[in-house]
Amino acid sequence: MKKLVAFSVVSLLWSPVLFAKKKETHIGFEVVNTQAGTQQRSFTTPGHAGSSVTNCNGNGDVDATTYGNTTTGTVDTTTTCNTTYTPATPPTTYDYSLRENYVHIITEDGSHLTLWCLVQYRKCADLAPGKYEGDIESNGKTIWVYAYETTLTGPGKKYRIKYKLVGSW
């Protein structure tokens, strides 16, 4: 019974932490410009050692004569061996580029901030200059920008795009 009471008390104390919703601060801002860049990266696949496999097959004839406790004779054999060799492969390095966007904004309180997004890992957008809204996560390092797809008939689909706050200017 004591364990059950202790578990219940701990559960009640932790429940606000476990079920608390992330708090975000909604802000308005103006995009001044967007700059695209690239990051050069590489990865290496390991090489493999060479190997060989040899298979041998043989057959033969025995011609023998036995006198009492003594056996004499000859044995003719033929053995055929085949070796298959797989050569070694060296490690291989692959180079690739990742596109990234830097967005310079001015917030409603006058702060000049730089946002960053790496295209390979998420949907990023070249934000055109203009007014936008977003939510800054409680960690203060992430902002979700709300942007609309442009169509001939006006604003299209609304997107929520994740950027990192990486500095000020």
Secondary structure, DSSP 8 states (H G I E B T S, - for coil): -HHHHHHHHHHHHHHHHHS----EEEEEEEEEEEEEEEEEEEEEE--B--EEEEEEEEEEEEEEEEETTEEEEEEEEEEEEEEEEE--B--EEEEEEEEEEEEEEEETT--EEEEEEEGGGS------SEEEEEEEETTSSEEEEEEEEEETTEEEEEEEEEEEEEEE-
